[in-house]
């Protein structure tokens, strides 16, 4: 895998250990809840960084696959896996590479995490922080506001849930469906703190719309909402409006049902949103399908697959949020790198 990060400001000191740490959070083989494929996911930068700082030139990088096994896909090269992109890719391009799924594979998200790590470093200089966490797996969900949890506990368990009790329940459910050759979906929630008011465009470049597009581009993502989202219809306007007040000379709001965005533009409050992920489509059990000639048959996947994408999706959501917010910061011309 690889990528090119274009438009990155110059003069940013790149903490290579931090970049690798972000990739380690996403990589396969990190726990009993993920695919057993063991990838080191070590990034090699090819351009755009000199003496530890970004130069303003495009940043090229590669991450080698070290534990691939194309033979796992030999039996399904002429079959369409249910809910995968096999049929749609074949229809669109007239050809597809069945080894690992190609661009439909979650393997491509390693590049997003490299770019996201660079974006996080740049945003840190603006005191902007991003924290995602698992808020639901199957029917097990957190039932409180993110304010009520210590988000520093997110990385303390392999599910990446800040509630240790719920995390244990989520872990048990994932183990159960994995043992049954099945899979389960869930929700990743994310909080972005420190974004100044005024970020975003009023019509076609609304901040929440671009965030939504970024999140829905992640493999297996099926839904996005921000603020109260789909719960908003449950309230009347008088219950749901975020009332402004003067907080020692700073305009603030007493509540944040809007999720930090109003009219497509940030209002200075925390930006918070949720991303729903479907259950992994690859199952280690028989399923009905058809082959390329339309003949009905059964399929049973081989190989090493995640029973739930949620734990590994947490750093990917953070990465896409960082890339999106930094883009808007640069568009608004609010970024000035500190050059030594």
C-alpha positions in Angstrom: 0.0 0.0 0.0 1.0 3.6 -0.4 -0.1 7.1 -0.8 0.7 10.8 -1.5 -0.2 13.5 0.9 -0.4 16.8 -1.1 -0.9 20.3 0.3 0.7 19.6 3.7 2.2 22.8 5.3 5.9 23.0 5.6 7.9 23.1 8.8 5.9 20.5 10.7 8.1 18.3 12.9 7.0 14.8 12.2 7.2 12.5 15.2 7.9 9.2 13.5 7.1 7.2 16.7 3.7 8.8 16.8 3.0 8.0 13.2 3.9 4.3 13.8 1.8 4.2 16.9 -1.2 5.3 14.9 -0.6 2.5 12.4 -0.2 0.0 15.2 -3.6 0.9 16.5 -5.1 0.0 13.1 -2.9 -2.9 12.1 -4.1 -6.5 11.7 -3.1 -9.1 14.3 -3.2 -6.8 17.3 -5.6 -8.8 19.5 -7.7 -11.9 19.7 -10.6 -9.8 18.3 -9.0 -9.0 15.0 -7.8 -10.9 12.0 -4.9 -13.2 12.8 -2.9 -11.9 9.8 0.2 -10.4 11.4 1.3 -7.2 9.6 4.0 -4.9 11.0 2.6 -1.9 9.0 5.9 -0.1 9.1 5.7 3.1 7.0 8.6 4.3 4.8 8.5 7.9 3.7 9.9 8.6 0.2 9.6 12.4 -0.1 8.3 15.6 1.5 10.2 15.2 4.8 13.7 16.5 5.4 15.6 16.5 8.7 12.4 15.5 10.4 10.3 18.3 9.1 7.7 18.6 6.2 9.0 20.6 3.3 5.7 21.5 1.7 6.4 19.1 -1.2 4.1 16.1 -1.7 4.8 13.4 1.0 5.1 10.0 -0.6 5.1 6.8 1.5 4.7 3.1 1.3 3.6 0.4 3.7 4.5 -3.2 2.6 2.2 -6.2 3.0 4.3 -8.8 4.8 1.7 -11.5 5.6 -0.5 -11.7 2.5 -1.8 -15.1 1.2 -3.4 -14.8 -2.2 -4.2 -18.5 -2.2 -7.0 -17.8 0.4 -9.0 -16.3 -2.5 -8.4 -18.8 -5.2 -11.6 -20.7 -4.6 -13.8 -17.6 -4.9 -12.3 -15.9 -7.9 -15.3 -16.8 -10.0 -17.9 -16.3 -7.2 -19.6 -13.2 -5.9 -19.3 -12.9 -2.2 -22.6 -11.7 -0.6 -22.5 -7.9 0.3 -19.0 -7.5 -1.1 -17.9 -5.3 -4.0 -17.2 -8.3 -6.2 -20.2 -8.0 -8.4 -20.3 -4.2 -8.6 -16.5 -4.0 -9.4 -16.9 -6.7 -12.1 -19.9 -4.8 -13.6 -18.2 -1.4 -13.6 -14.7 -2.4 -14.8 -15.2 -5.7 -16.6 -12.4 -7.2 -14.6 -11.5 -7.6 -10.9 -8.5 -8.8 -8.9 -10.0 -11.2 -6.3 -6.9 -11.4 -4.2 -7.9 -9.6 -1.0 -10.6 -7.5 -2.6 -8.4 -4.8 -4.1 -9.5 -1.3 -3.4 -12.6 -2.6 -1.6 -10.4 -4.1 1.0 -10.0 -2.4 4.4 -6.2 -2.8 3.9 -6.3 0.5 2.0 -7.2 2.3 5.3 -3.5 2.0 6.3 -2.8 4.9 4.0 -5.6 7.0 5.6 -3.9 6.4 9.0 -0.6 7.7 7.8 -2.1 10.9 6.4 -4.3 11.2 9.5 -1.2 10.9 11.8 0.4 13.8 9.9 -2.8 15.8 10.1 -3.1 15.1 13.9 0.4 16.5 14.4 -0.4 19.6 12.5 -3.7 20.1 14.4 -2.0 19.6 17.7 -0.1 22.8 17.0 -3.6 24.5 16.9 -4.6 22.8 20.1 -7.2 20.7 18.3 -7.6 17.1 19.6 -9.6 14.2 18.3 -10.8 11.2 20.3 -12.9 8.3 18.9 -14.2 5.3 20.8 -16.4 2.2 20.4 -19.9 3.2 21.6 -21.8 0.2 20.4 -21.2 -3.4 19.3 -24.3 -5.3 18.3 -27.0 -4.5 20.8 -24.5 -3.5 23.5 -24.2 0.3 23.6 -23.1 3.2 25.8 -26.2 5.0 27.1 -24.6 8.2 28.4 -23.1 11.3 27.0 -19.4 11.2 26.1 -19.0 13.8 28.9 -19.8 11.1 31.4 -16.9 8.8 30.4 -13.2 9.1 30.9 -12.1 8.8 27.2 -8.6 8.3 28.4 -9.7 4.7 29.2 -10.5 4.0 25.5 -7.1 2.4 24.8 -7.2 0.4 28.0 -9.1 -2.5 26.4 -9.0 -4.3 23.0 -12.5 -3.1 22.1 -11.6 0.6 22.6 -14.6 1.4 24.7 -14.2 3.9 27.6 -16.7 1.9 29.8 -14.8 -1.1 31.2 -18.0 -3.0 32.0 -19.5 -2.5 28.6 -16.2 -3.2 27.0 -16.1 -6.7 28.6 -19.7 -7.3 27.3 -18.7 -6.2 23.8 -15.6 -8.4 23.8 -17.6 -11.4 24.9 -20.2 -10.8 22.1 -17.4 -10.5 19.5 -15.8 -13.8 20.7 -19.2 -15.5 20.5 -20.0 -14.5 16.9 -16.4 -15.3 15.9 -16.8 -18.9 17.3 -20.0 -19.2 15.3 -18.2 -18.2 12.1 -20.3 -15.0 12.0 -19.7 -11.3 12.5 -21.2 -8.3 14.2 -21.4 -4.5 13.5 -21.3 -1.5 15.8 -20.8 2.3 16.2 -17.8 4.4 16.6 -18.3 7.8 18.2 -15.9 10.7 17.8 -15.3 14.0 19.6 -13.2 16.9 18.1 -12.2 19.5 20.6 -10.7 22.9 20.0 -12.0 23.7 16.6 -12.5 27.5 16.4 -15.9 29.0 15.3 -16.2 29.8 11.6 -14.8 26.6 10.0 -16.9 25.2 7.1 -18.8 26.5 4.1 -22.4 27.6 4.2 -23.9 25.5 1.3 -22.2 22.7 -0.6 -19.1 22.6 1.7 -20.9 22.3 5.0 -18.5 20.9 7.6 -20.9 18.1 8.7 -21.5 17.1 5.1 -17.8 16.8 4.3 -17.2 15.0 7.6 -20.0 12.6 6.6 -18.5 12.0 3.2 -15.2 11.3 4.8 -16.6 8.8 7.2 -18.9 7.1 4.7 -15.8 6.5 2.5 -14.4 4.1 5.1 -15.0 0.4 4.2 -18.1 -1.1 6.0 -19.4 2.4 7.1 -23.2 2.5 6.7 -24.4 5.6 8.5 -23.3 9.0 9.9 -24.9 11.5 12.2 -23.7 14.4 14.3 -25.0 16.1 17.4 -28.3 14.5 18.3 -28.6 13.2 14.7 -31.5 10.8 14.3 -32.6 11.4 17.9 -33.3 15.1 17.1 -36.9 14.4 15.9 -37.7 13.2 19.5 -37.5 16.7 20.8 -39.4 20.0 20.4 -37.6 23.1 19.3 -37.8 24.6 22.9 -36.2 21.4 24.2 -33.6 21.1 21.5 -32.3 24.7 20.9 -28.8 25.4 22.0 -29.2 28.7 24.0 -26.4 31.2 23.7 -24.9 33.1 26.7 -21.9 35.4 27.4 -19.2 33.4 29.1 -16.8 36.0 30.4 -16.8 37.8 27.0 -16.9 34.7 24.9 -20.1 33.7 23.1 -20.9 30.1 24.1 -23.9 27.7 24.3 -25.5 26.1 27.3 -26.0 22.8 25.5 -24.5 21.2 22.4 -27.4 19.3 20.7 -26.1 20.8 17.4 -22.9 18.8 17.7 -20.7 21.9 17.4 -21.9 22.7 13.9 -24.7 25.2 12.9 -25.5 26.2 9.3 -22.6 23.9 8.2 -20.1 26.0 10.1 -18.4 25.3 13.4 -19.6 27.3 16.4 -16.6 26.7 18.7 -18.3 23.9 20.8 -17.1 20.2 20.7 -17.9 18.6 17.4 -19.3 15.1 18.1 -20.6 12.5 15.7 -21.2 8.8 15.2 -20.4 6.3 12.4 -22.3 3.1 12.1 -20.4 0.1 10.7 -22.1 -3.0 9.3 -21.2 -6.6 10.3 -18.2 -7.9 8.3 -19.5 -9.5 5.1 -17.0 -12.3 5.0 -18.3 -15.3 7.0 -16.6 -18.6 7.8 -19.9 -20.4 7.1 -21.9 -21.5 4.1 -23.8 -18.8 2.3 -25.9 -18.9 -0.9 -24.6 -16.9 -3.9 -24.0 -17.1 -7.7 -21.0 -17.5 -9.9 -20.0 -15.2 -12.8 -22.3 -17.2 -15.1 -25.3 -16.7 -12.8 -25.3 -20.3 -11.5 -26.5 -20.7 -8.0 -24.0 -22.2 -5.5 -22.7 -21.9 -2.0 -19.6 -20.1 -0.7 -17.6 -20.4 2.4 -14.8 -18.0 3.0 -11.3 -19.1 3.9 -8.5 -17.0 5.4 -8.2 -14.5 8.3 -11.0 -12.0 8.8 -12.2 -9.6 11.5 -15.4 -10.7 13.2 -16.0 -7.0 14.0 -14.4 -3.9 12.4 -15.3 -1.5 15.3 -12.1 -1.8 17.4 -9.8 -1.2 14.3 -12.1 1.4 12.9 -11.6 3.8 15.8 -8.2 5.1 14.6 -9.5 5.2 11.0 -12.4 7.5 12.1 -9.9 9.7 13.9 -7.7 9.8 10.9 -10.4 10.9 8.5 -11.7 13.5 11.0 -8.1 14.9 11.3 -7.7 15.1 7.5 -11.1 16.8 7.0 -10.6 19.4 9.8 -7.1 20.3 8.7 -8.3 20.8 5.2 -10.9 23.3 6.4 -8.3 25.0 8.7 -6.1 25.4 5.6 -8.9 26.6 3.4 -9.9 29.2 6.0 -6.2 30.2 6.1 -5.9 29.8 9.9 -2.8 27.6 9.9 0.7 29.0 10.4 3.4 26.4 10.9 6.0 27.0 13.6 9.3 27.0 11.8 12.5 26.8 13.8 
